[in-house]
Amino acid sequence: MDLYQTFYLTNTAKCFTKCRQSKDKSCDLGNLQRYWVDYETHLVEESLTETVDLSFLKTSVKNFSTNISEDVHFSLIPSQLPMQVTEDEHKPADRVRLPRSLFTTLQGSRAAVRLAISVLDIGPGHLFKGPQLGLEDSGSVLNNRLVGLSLGRMRVTGLAEPLEITFSHQPQPPNMTLTCVFWDVAKGDWSSEGCSTEPGAKQTVCHCDHLTFFALLLRPVLDKVTAQTLTRISQAGCGTSMIFLAFTIILYTALRCWFQEETAISALYVTVHGYFLLTFLFSAVVLGLVAWKIFTLSSATAGKKERQNWKGALTLLGLSSLVGMTWGLAILTPLGLSTVYIFALFNSLQGVFIFCWFVMLYFPIQSAMSSSSGPAQAEHSHTVSHG
């Protein structure tokens, strides 16, 4: 049974047209997606057709010598058949460049090859969305358009010089990202393996080392799962911070008679004036000096170095929150998701760090006052005994 004869092709096209316009769950997405991937192979291997001009599919099939002397270029103008162009012509906004090396590496096995290049409009339905985009409410295939390249049953992977596909688009908002991907038939999902993305304001160039169906995915910078995880971390951290800040207020109210006036003024300066007036750079310098002081003045803490280092670390965490140092982690977020998690964790736990700083500030004063009251009581007793 020839699944690609006119009867089956027409019926499949009707079904595809229906499913690409809607999200009808009755559509057999897997078979429809495989059909058009296999159809391109059929055009190369078994058909003499040179063009396919359907409302949603534009395909050109051409023969090329494996002994060509230059790269092959195609224009991908929407609603038109892919057309071969020369390198010297005006470059269209959407185009494909196939390196000469793709063909010359096949000289040992054949003198010529048959190439199919397709532009497939998948519509706004569920076709070619896959599990990856299914998890993202605002993710999509750019312009609902796929570009297919095939040499038939000949598997082409690991190209030394990758092919180039240029997609044109409107400037995207900063919270969205574009990624070059290909359709992995075995997994039934999109994959970026073997492809790299060269972003631009109005054009994005995909470099890929194999032949198949390609697309440009438009997705949020933070996917839905990551955003939900960061929200939970922030909610848990902020809730914990509110509890510890309440403890801080209660302790301060109950124990403020232990504070000397000079200490209270210094704390006010650090917590209020310092946080708003000092720049991040100056705060970093000050914090560095404090750290140096804490961890280098070991002469007065002989025998208690390990405990003193622990107290110093807690003090630094508290002071870091007060002077806004943890917000400086925002500049590291482009390095990856790990820094985003660290940023959310440290800033949501600022209340905990401030509480630790408060404890380190209060208890040394209480200890000093207790130790100073001891000799005074002893001296008073000695005076009474001599009276």
Order of alpha helices (4+ residues) and beta strands (2+ residues): alpha-alpha-beta-beta-beta-beta-beta-alpha-beta-alpha-beta-beta-beta-beta-beta-beta-beta-beta-alpha-alpha-alpha-alpha-alpha-alpha
